[in-house]
Amino acid sequence: MTTLSSMVIGVCEITLHLPDSHSLKEKRQIIKSIIARIRNQFEIAIAEVDENDRWQIAVLGVSCVSNSSQVASELLEHVRRFIEETRPDVLLSNMESEIIHW
């Protein structure tokens, strides 16, 4: 007997503005810290995915897997709030999310 299972994938792209960054080295330090803290706090996949050569802009890709679209959506929202609350020096300028049912 085969049971149907539902896999839900939550993905989002977060664009950050780093006004205090004046070099790629400073940007890498800030982004590396944000990524490490989010991975530790939420145990999700996250990486810098675009704007790698710009000092003050970073685009992060975030993904999670769940069996519930509500849980996946809430987790992505928690990541957004975590960045805003723990890094007031970084401005979250855009966030686009999608919930995919597999």
NORZI-V874543 format. One line per field, one symbol per residue. burial: b if it has 16 or more other C-alpha atoms within 10 Angstrom, else e. Layout:
burial->???
This chain:
burial->eeeeeeebbbbbbbbbbbeebeeeeebbebbeebbeebeeeeebebbbeeeeeebbbbbbbbbbbbebbeebbebbeebbebbeeeeeebebeebebebeee
